[in-house]
Amino acid sequence: MKTTVDISDPLLREARKVAAREGVTLRTLIERGLHRVVAETQQGKPFKLPRASFKGKGLQPALRDADWEKLRDLAYEGRGT
């Protein structure tokens, strides 16, 4: 099945390096990671996303009612094409 995922540029660069070093495709590396997470959750250890927020009080007032597309566009502004 094909799907689209947003991955940060730094993480994607590192993942490509690991894939090249191990001689596997990026797809293989991603599937391997997903298999590990699924196996962990089946063993009774739920996957826990680490808290990665910065000091602050949430979204700026002007963005509190913004939709996902607006937030994504602002996050990726000036990056890529």
KEDRENLUM-583574 format. One record per atom (N, C-alpha, C): residue number from 1; x, y, z; atom name. Coordinates in steps of 0.1 Angstrom, whole numbers, plus 2048, in hexadecimal, padded with zeros to 3 digits. Atoms other than C-alpha are relative to their C-alpha. Layout:
+-----+------+-------+-----+----+
!   k ! east ! north !  up !  a !
+-----+------+-------+-----+----+
! NUM !    X !     Y !   Z ! CA !
...
+-----+------+-------+-----+----+
//
This chain:
+-----+------+-------+-----+----+
!   k ! east ! north !  up !  a !
+-----+------+-------+-----+----+
!   1 !  809 !   7F4 ! 800 !  N !
!   1 !  800 !   800 ! 800 ! CA !
!   1 !  809 !   80C ! 800 !  C !
!   2 !  7F8 !   7F3 ! 801 !  N !
!   2 !  80D !   823 ! 7F8 ! CA !
!   2 !  7F9 !   80A ! 80A !  C !
!   3 !  805 !   7F6 ! 7F7 !  N !
!   3 !  809 !   83F ! 811 ! CA !
!   3 !  80A !   80C ! 800 !  C !
!   4 !  7F7 !   7F4 ! 800 !  N !
!   4 !  818 !   862 ! 816 ! CA !
!   4 !  802 !   804 ! 80F !  C !
!   5 !  7FD !   7FC ! 7F3 !  N !
!   5 !  829 !   86C ! 836 ! CA !
!   5 !  809 !   80C ! 800 !  C !
!   6 !  7F8 !   7F5 ! 7FE !  N !
!   6 !  838 !   88D ! 841 ! CA !
!   6 !  80B !   7FD ! 80A !  C !
!   7 !  7F5 !   803 ! 7F8 !  N !
!   7 !  85B !   887 ! 84F ! CA !
!   7 !  809 !   80D ! 800 !  C !
!   8 !  7F7 !   7F5 ! 800 !  N !
!   8 !  872 !   8A3 ! 85B ! CA !
!   8 !  80C !   7FE ! 7F7 !  C !
!   9 !  7F4 !   801 ! 809 !  N !
!   9 !  88F !   8AB ! 843 ! CA !
!   9 !  80C !   7FA ! 807 !  C !
!  10 !  7F4 !   806 ! 7FA !  N !
!  10 !  8AA !   8A3 ! 85D ! CA !
!  10 !  7FF !   7F1 ! 803 !  C !
!  11 !  803 !   80E ! 7FE !  N !
!  11 !  89A !   882 ! 866 ! CA !
!  11 !  801 !   7F8 ! 7F3 !  C !
!  12 !  800 !   807 ! 80D !  N !
!  12 !  896 !   878 ! 842 ! CA !
!  12 !  80E !   7FF ! 7FB !  C !
!  13 !  7F2 !   801 ! 804 !  N !
!  13 !  8BB !   881 ! 83B ! CA !
!  13 !  807 !   7F5 ! 807 !  C !
!  14 !  7FA !   80A ! 7F7 !  N !
!  14 !  8C6 !   86B ! 858 ! CA !
!  14 !  7FC !   7F2 ! 7FC !  C !
!  15 !  806 !   80D ! 804 !  N !
!  15 !  8AF !   84F ! 84D ! CA !
!  15 !  806 !   7FB ! 7F3 !  C !
!  16 !  7FA !   804 ! 80D !  N !
!  16 !  8BD !   84F ! 82A ! CA !
!  16 !  80E !   7FC ! 802 !  C !
!  17 !  7F2 !   804 ! 7FD !  N !
!  17 !  8E0 !   84E ! 838 ! CA !
!  17 !  801 !   7F2 ! 806 !  C !
!  18 !  801 !   80D ! 7FA !  N !
!  18 !  8D7 !   830 ! 84D ! CA !
!  18 !  7FD !   7F5 ! 7F6 !  C !
!  19 !  804 !   80A ! 80A !  N !
!  19 !  8C6 !   81E ! 830 ! CA !
!  19 !  80C !   7FE ! 7F7 !  C !
!  20 !  7F5 !   802 ! 809 !  N !
!  20 !  8E4 !   824 ! 819 ! CA !
!  20 !  80B !   7F8 ! 807 !  C !
!  21 !  7F5 !   807 ! 7F9 !  N !
!  21 !  8FD !   818 ! 834 ! CA !
!  21 !  7FC !   7F2 ! 802 !  C !
!  22 !  804 !   80E ! 7FF !  N !
!  22 !  8E8 !   7F9 ! 839 ! CA !
!  22 !  7FD !   7F9 ! 7F3 !  C !
!  23 !  802 !   806 ! 80D !  N !
!  23 !  8E3 !   7F3 ! 814 ! CA !
!  23 !  7F1 !   7FC ! 7FE !  C !
!  24 !  80E !   803 ! 801 !  N !
!  24 !  8BD !   7F4 ! 817 ! CA !
!  24 !  7F9 !   80C ! 7FA !  C !
!  25 !  808 !   7F4 ! 805 !  N !
!  25 !  8A1 !   80A ! 808 ! CA !
!  25 !  7FB !   807 ! 80C !  C !
!  26 !  807 !   7F8 ! 7F6 !  N !
!  26 !  891 !   826 ! 81C ! CA !
!  26 !  7F3 !   7F9 ! 804 !  C !
!  27 !  80C !   807 ! 7FD !  N !
!  27 !  871 !   812 ! 81A ! CA !
!  27 !  802 !   7F4 ! 80A !  C !
!  28 !  7FC !   80B ! 7F7 !  N !
!  28 !  882 !   7F4 ! 82B ! CA !
!  28 !  802 !   805 ! 80E !  C !
!  29 !  7FD !   7FA ! 7F3 !  N !
!  29 !  88F !   80A ! 846 ! CA !
!  29 !  7F4 !   805 ! 808 !  C !
!  30 !  80D !   7FB ! 7FA !  N !
!  30 !  86D !   81A ! 84D ! CA !
!  30 !  7F8 !   7F4 ! 805 !  C !
!  31 !  808 !   80C ! 7FC !  N !
!  31 !  85C !   7F8 ! 84D ! CA !
!  31 !  806 !   7F9 ! 80C !  C !
!  32 !  7F9 !   806 ! 7F5 !  N !
!  32 !  876 !   7EB ! 865 ! CA !
!  32 !  7FC !   807 ! 80D !  C !
!  33 !  804 !   7F8 ! 7F4 !  N !
!  33 !  86F !   807 ! 87D ! CA !
!  33 !  7F2 !   7FF ! 804 !  C !
!  34 !  80E !   802 ! 7FD !  N !
!  34 !  84A !   803 ! 87B ! CA !
!  34 !  7FE !   7F2 ! 806 !  C !
!  35 !  802 !   80D ! 7FB !  N !
!  35 !  84D !   7DE ! 881 ! CA !
!  35 !  805 !   800 ! 80F !  C !
!  36 !  7FB !   7FF ! 7F2 !  N !
!  36 !  861 !   7E6 ! 8A1 ! CA !
!  36 !  7F5 !   806 ! 809 !  C !
!  37 !  80A !   7F9 ! 7F8 !  N !
!  37 !  847 !   7FE ! 8AE ! CA !
!  37 !  7F3 !   7F7 ! 802 !  C !
!  38 !  80C !   809 ! 7FF !  N !
!  38 !  82A !   7E5 ! 8A6 ! CA !
!  38 !  803 !   7F5 ! 80A !  C !
!  39 !  7FC !   80B ! 7F8 !  N !
!  39 !  83D !   7C9 ! 8B7 ! CA !
!  39 !  801 !   804 ! 80F !  C !
!  40 !  800 !   7FB ! 7F3 !  N !
!  40 !  843 !   7DE ! 8D6 ! CA !
!  40 !  7F2 !   802 ! 806 !  C !
!  41 !  80D !   7FE ! 7FB !  N !
!  41 !  81F !   7E7 ! 8D9 ! CA !
!  41 !  7F8 !   7F3 ! 802 !  C !
!  42 !  807 !   80D ! 7FF !  N !
!  42 !  814 !   7C3 ! 8D5 ! CA !
!  42 !  806 !   7F9 ! 80D !  C !
!  43 !  7FA !   806 ! 7F4 !  N !
!  43 !  82B !   7BA ! 8F3 ! CA !
!  43 !  7FB !   807 ! 80C !  C !
!  44 !  806 !   7FA ! 7F5 !  N !
!  44 !  816 !   7D0 ! 909 ! CA !
!  44 !  807 !   80E ! 804 !  C !
!  45 !  7FA !   7F3 ! 7FD !  N !
!  45 !  82E !   7EE ! 908 ! CA !
!  45 !  7FB !   80A ! 7F5 !  C !
!  46 !  805 !   7F7 ! 809 !  N !
!  46 !  81B !   80A ! 8F8 ! CA !
!  46 !  80A !   80A ! 7FB !  C !
!  47 !  7F7 !   7F6 ! 805 !  N !
!  47 !  82D !   821 ! 8E1 ! CA !
!  47 !  7FD !   80E ! 806 !  C !
!  48 !  802 !   7F3 ! 7FA !  N !
!  48 !  832 !   843 ! 8F2 ! CA !
!  48 !  809 !   80A ! 7F9 !  C !
!  49 !  7F9 !   7F6 ! 807 !  N !
!  49 !  83B !   861 ! 8DE ! CA !
!  49 !  806 !   80A ! 80B !  C !
!  50 !  7FA !   7F7 ! 7F6 !  N !
!  50 !  854 !   876 ! 8F2 ! CA !
!  50 !  7FB !   80E ! 7FF !  C !
!  51 !  805 !   7F2 ! 800 !  N !
!  51 !  849 !   899 ! 8FC ! CA !
!  51 !  80C !   808 ! 7FA !  C !
!  52 !  7F6 !   7F8 ! 807 !  N !
!  52 !  85B !   8B0 ! 8E4 ! CA !
!  52 !  7FC !   80E ! 7FE !  C !
!  53 !  804 !   7F2 ! 802 !  N !
!  53 !  84B !   8D1 ! 8EA ! CA !
!  53 !  80A !   80A ! 806 !  C !
!  54 !  7F7 !   7F6 ! 7FA !  N !
!  54 !  85D !   8F1 ! 8F2 ! CA !
!  54 !  7F8 !   809 ! 80A !  C !
!  55 !  807 !   7F7 ! 7F7 !  N !
!  55 !  855 !   90A ! 90D ! CA !
!  55 !  7F7 !   809 ! 7F8 !  C !
!  56 !  809 !   7F8 ! 807 !  N !
!  56 !  837 !   91D ! 903 ! CA !
!  56 !  7F2 !   7FD ! 805 !  C !
!  57 !  80E !   801 ! 7FC !  N !
!  57 !  812 !   920 ! 906 ! CA !
!  57 !  7F7 !   7FC ! 7F4 !  C !
!  58 !  808 !   805 ! 80B !  N !
!  58 !  806 !   90E ! 8E7 ! CA !
!  58 !  801 !   809 ! 7F4 !  C !
!  59 !  800 !   7F9 ! 80C !  N !
!  59 !  7FD !   91D ! 8C6 ! CA !
!  59 !  7FE !   80F ! 802 !  C !
!  60 !  802 !   7F2 ! 7FF !  N !
!  60 !  7FE !   942 ! 8C0 ! CA !
!  60 !  7F1 !   803 ! 7FE !  C !
!  61 !  80E !   7FD ! 802 !  N !
!  61 !  7DC !   952 ! 8C3 ! CA !
!  61 !  7FB !   801 ! 7F2 !  C !
!  62 !  804 !   7FE ! 80E !  N !
!  62 !  7DB !   95A ! 89E ! CA !
!  62 !  7FE !   7F2 ! 7F9 !  C !
!  63 !  801 !   80D ! 807 !  N !
!  63 !  7DF !   934 ! 896 ! CA !
!  63 !  7F8 !   7F6 ! 807 !  C !
!  64 !  808 !   809 ! 7F8 !  N !
!  64 !  7C8 !   925 ! 8B0 ! CA !
!  64 !  7F5 !   7F9 ! 7F8 !  C !
!  65 !  80A !   806 ! 808 !  N !
!  65 !  7AD !   91F ! 896 ! CA !
!  65 !  804 !   7FC ! 7F2 !  C !
!  66 !  7FB !   803 ! 80D !  N !
!  66 !  7C3 !   918 ! 879 ! CA !
!  66 !  7FF !   7F1 ! 7FD !  C !
!  67 !  801 !   80E ! 803 !  N !
!  67 !  7BE !   8F8 ! 866 ! CA !
!  67 !  80E !   7FA ! 7FD !  C !
!  68 !  7F3 !   807 ! 801 !  N !
!  68 !  7D9 !   8DE ! 861 ! CA !
!  68 !  808 !   804 ! 7F4 !  C !
!  69 !  7F9 !   7FC ! 80C !  N !
!  69 !  7E2 !   8E9 ! 83E ! CA !
!  69 !  807 !   80D ! 802 !  C !
!  70 !  7FA !   7F3 ! 7FD !  N !
!  70 !  7E9 !   90D ! 84A ! CA !
!  70 !  80C !   7FD ! 80A !  C !
!  71 !  7F5 !   803 ! 7F7 !  N !
!  71 !  7FF !   8FF ! 867 ! CA !
!  71 !  80B !   7F9 ! 7F9 !  C !
!  72 !  7F6 !   807 ! 807 !  N !
!  72 !  811 !   8E8 ! 850 ! CA !
!  72 !  808 !   809 ! 7F7 !  C !
!  73 !  7F9 !   7F7 ! 80A !  N !
!  73 !  818 !   903 ! 836 ! CA !
!  73 !  809 !   809 ! 808 !  C !
!  74 !  7F7 !   7F8 ! 7F8 !  N !
!  74 !  826 !   919 ! 852 ! CA !
!  74 !  80C !   7F9 ! 805 !  C !
!  75 !  7F5 !   808 ! 7FB !  N !
!  75 !  83C !   8FD ! 85F ! CA !
!  75 !  80A !   7FD ! 7F6 !  C !
!  76 !  7F6 !   803 ! 80B !  N !
!  76 !  84B !   8F6 ! 83D ! CA !
!  76 !  803 !   80C ! 7F8 !  C !
!  77 !  7FE !   7F3 ! 808 !  N !
!  77 !  84C !   91A ! 831 ! CA !
!  77 !  80F !   801 ! 7FE !  C !
!  78 !  7F2 !   7FE ! 804 !  N !
!  78 !  86D !   920 ! 81F ! CA !
!  78 !  809 !   7F3 ! 7FF !  C !
!  79 !  7F8 !   80D ! 801 !  N !
!  79 !  877 !   8FB ! 81E ! CA !
!  79 !  7FB !   7F9 ! 7F3 !  C !
!  80 !  803 !   808 ! 80C !  N !
!  80 !  878 !   8E8 ! 7FD ! CA !
!  80 !  7FA !   808 ! 7F5 !  C !
!  81 !  805 !   7F9 ! 80C !  N !
!  81 !  865 !   8F2 ! 7DE ! CA !
!  81 !  7F3 !   808 ! 803 !  C !
+-----+------+-------+-----+----+
//
